[in-house]
Amino acid sequence: MKLKEIRTEKGISVPQLVEMTGISRRTIQEIEKRGDCLVSNAKKLAQALEVTLDELCTD
């Protein structure tokens, strides 16, 4: 999962992403660390970052 890469490219901080998605800070940090998450969270993240699920989830 390219969450951290995409987030930093777009200049979005973790607290901003929390506000945009409603996903907790801890969950976002765990997703960035582990590289996997629930599909429901992946959809919220992709929408907030304005990317497709493929772009977000491809290594």
PyMOL commands that place a pseudoatom at each C-alpha (Angstrom):
pseudoatom trace, name=CA, resn=MET, resi=1, chain=A, elem=C, hetatm=0, pos=[0.000, 0.000, 0.000]
pseudoatom trace, name=CA, resn=LYS, resi=2, chain=A, elem=C, hetatm=0, pos=[1.315, 3.415, -0.983]
pseudoatom trace, name=CA, resn=LEU, resi=3, chain=A, elem=C, hetatm=0, pos=[-0.598, 5.456, 1.580]
pseudoatom trace, name=CA, resn=LYS, resi=4, chain=A, elem=C, hetatm=0, pos=[2.361, 7.258, 3.143]
pseudoatom trace, name=CA, resn=GLU, resi=5, chain=A, elem=C, hetatm=0, pos=[3.981, 7.902, -0.247]
pseudoatom trace, name=CA, resn=ILE, resi=6, chain=A, elem=C, hetatm=0, pos=[0.813, 9.394, -1.759]
pseudoatom trace, name=CA, resn=ARG, resi=7, chain=A, elem=C, hetatm=0, pos=[-0.039, 11.337, 1.401]
pseudoatom trace, name=CA, resn=THR, resi=8, chain=A, elem=C, hetatm=0, pos=[3.393, 12.977, 1.579]
pseudoatom trace, name=CA, resn=GLU, resi=9, chain=A, elem=C, hetatm=0, pos=[3.466, 13.688, -2.186]
pseudoatom trace, name=CA, resn=LYS, resi=10, chain=A, elem=C, hetatm=0, pos=[0.214, 15.596, -1.757]
pseudoatom trace, name=CA, resn=GLY, resi=11, chain=A, elem=C, hetatm=0, pos=[1.503, 17.452, 1.318]
pseudoatom trace, name=CA, resn=ILE, resi=12, chain=A, elem=C, hetatm=0, pos=[-1.180, 16.021, 3.607]
pseudoatom trace, name=CA, resn=SER, resi=13, chain=A, elem=C, hetatm=0, pos=[-0.329, 15.409, 7.263]
pseudoatom trace, name=CA, resn=VAL, resi=14, chain=A, elem=C, hetatm=0, pos=[-1.693, 12.508, 9.292]
pseudoatom trace, name=CA, resn=PRO, resi=15, chain=A, elem=C, hetatm=0, pos=[-3.927, 14.859, 11.358]
pseudoatom trace, name=CA, resn=GLN, resi=16, chain=A, elem=C, hetatm=0, pos=[-5.319, 16.331, 8.121]
pseudoatom trace, name=CA, resn=LEU, resi=17, chain=A, elem=C, hetatm=0, pos=[-6.050, 12.830, 6.805]
pseudoatom trace, name=CA, resn=VAL, resi=18, chain=A, elem=C, hetatm=0, pos=[-7.813, 11.996, 10.089]
pseudoatom trace, name=CA, resn=GLU, resi=19, chain=A, elem=C, hetatm=0, pos=[-10.069, 15.032, 9.537]
pseudoatom trace, name=CA, resn=MET, resi=20, chain=A, elem=C, hetatm=0, pos=[-10.676, 14.132, 5.881]
pseudoatom trace, name=CA, resn=THR, resi=21, chain=A, elem=C, hetatm=0, pos=[-11.536, 10.468, 6.466]
pseudoatom trace, name=CA, resn=GLY, resi=22, chain=A, elem=C, hetatm=0, pos=[-12.772, 10.062, 10.042]
pseudoatom trace, name=CA, resn=ILE, resi=23, chain=A, elem=C, hetatm=0, pos=[-10.228, 7.245, 10.448]
pseudoatom trace, name=CA, resn=SER, resi=24, chain=A, elem=C, hetatm=0, pos=[-8.296, 7.431, 13.711]
pseudoatom trace, name=CA, resn=ARG, resi=25, chain=A, elem=C, hetatm=0, pos=[-4.683, 8.590, 13.774]
pseudoatom trace, name=CA, resn=ARG, resi=26, chain=A, elem=C, hetatm=0, pos=[-3.580, 5.279, 15.244]
pseudoatom trace, name=CA, resn=THR, resi=27, chain=A, elem=C, hetatm=0, pos=[-5.315, 3.328, 12.469]
pseudoatom trace, name=CA, resn=ILE, resi=28, chain=A, elem=C, hetatm=0, pos=[-3.709, 5.471, 9.760]
pseudoatom trace, name=CA, resn=GLN, resi=29, chain=A, elem=C, hetatm=0, pos=[-0.295, 5.000, 11.365]
pseudoatom trace, name=CA, resn=GLU, resi=30, chain=A, elem=C, hetatm=0, pos=[-0.850, 1.236, 11.555]
pseudoatom trace, name=CA, resn=ILE, resi=31, chain=A, elem=C, hetatm=0, pos=[-1.929, 1.130, 7.886]
pseudoatom trace, name=CA, resn=GLU, resi=32, chain=A, elem=C, hetatm=0, pos=[1.212, 3.026, 6.884]
pseudoatom trace, name=CA, resn=LYS, resi=33, chain=A, elem=C, hetatm=0, pos=[3.356, 0.666, 8.963]
pseudoatom trace, name=CA, resn=ARG, resi=34, chain=A, elem=C, hetatm=0, pos=[1.726, -2.663, 8.030]
pseudoatom trace, name=CA, resn=GLY, resi=35, chain=A, elem=C, hetatm=0, pos=[0.595, -1.825, 4.525]
pseudoatom trace, name=CA, resn=ASP, resi=36, chain=A, elem=C, hetatm=0, pos=[-2.862, -3.367, 4.768]
pseudoatom trace, name=CA, resn=CYS, resi=37, chain=A, elem=C, hetatm=0, pos=[-6.313, -2.317, 5.924]
pseudoatom trace, name=CA, resn=LEU, resi=38, chain=A, elem=C, hetatm=0, pos=[-10.029, -2.915, 5.660]
pseudoatom trace, name=CA, resn=VAL, resi=39, chain=A, elem=C, hetatm=0, pos=[-11.550, -2.280, 2.253]
pseudoatom trace, name=CA, resn=SER, resi=40, chain=A, elem=C, hetatm=0, pos=[-13.896, 0.273, 3.820]
pseudoatom trace, name=CA, resn=ASN, resi=41, chain=A, elem=C, hetatm=0, pos=[-10.925, 2.270, 5.096]
pseudoatom trace, name=CA, resn=ALA, resi=42, chain=A, elem=C, hetatm=0, pos=[-9.079, 1.932, 1.789]
pseudoatom trace, name=CA, resn=LYS, resi=43, chain=A, elem=C, hetatm=0, pos=[-12.103, 3.424, -0.004]
pseudoatom trace, name=CA, resn=LYS, resi=44, chain=A, elem=C, hetatm=0, pos=[-12.211, 6.402, 2.387]
pseudoatom trace, name=CA, resn=LEU, resi=45, chain=A, elem=C, hetatm=0, pos=[-8.466, 6.972, 2.016]
pseudoatom trace, name=CA, resn=ALA, resi=46, chain=A, elem=C, hetatm=0, pos=[-8.538, 6.740, -1.785]
pseudoatom trace, name=CA, resn=GLN, resi=47, chain=A, elem=C, hetatm=0, pos=[-11.451, 9.179, -1.959]
pseudoatom trace, name=CA, resn=ALA, resi=48, chain=A, elem=C, hetatm=0, pos=[-9.779, 11.664, 0.394]
pseudoatom trace, name=CA, resn=LEU, resi=49, chain=A, elem=C, hetatm=0, pos=[-6.479, 11.467, -1.513]
pseudoatom trace, name=CA, resn=GLU, resi=50, chain=A, elem=C, hetatm=0, pos=[-8.273, 11.634, -4.881]
pseudoatom trace, name=CA, resn=VAL, resi=51, chain=A, elem=C, hetatm=0, pos=[-6.695, 8.431, -6.190]
pseudoatom trace, name=CA, resn=THR, resi=52, chain=A, elem=C, hetatm=0, pos=[-8.125, 5.090, -7.284]
pseudoatom trace, name=CA, resn=LEU, resi=53, chain=A, elem=C, hetatm=0, pos=[-8.018, 2.023, -5.068]
pseudoatom trace, name=CA, resn=ASP, resi=54, chain=A, elem=C, hetatm=0, pos=[-5.557, 0.524, -7.556]
pseudoatom trace, name=CA, resn=GLU, resi=55, chain=A, elem=C, hetatm=0, pos=[-3.211, 3.494, -7.184]
pseudoatom trace, name=CA, resn=LEU, resi=56, chain=A, elem=C, hetatm=0, pos=[-3.450, 3.345, -3.399]
pseudoatom trace, name=CA, resn=CYS, resi=57, chain=A, elem=C, hetatm=0, pos=[-3.084, -0.403, -3.036]
pseudoatom trace, name=CA, resn=THR, resi=58, chain=A, elem=C, hetatm=0, pos=[-0.416, -1.144, -5.645]
pseudoatom trace, name=CA, resn=ASP, resi=59, chain=A, elem=C, hetatm=0, pos=[3.102, -1.646, -4.305]
for i in range(1, 59): cmd.bond("trace and resi %d" % i, "trace and resi %d" % (i + 1))
show_as sticks, trace
zoom trace
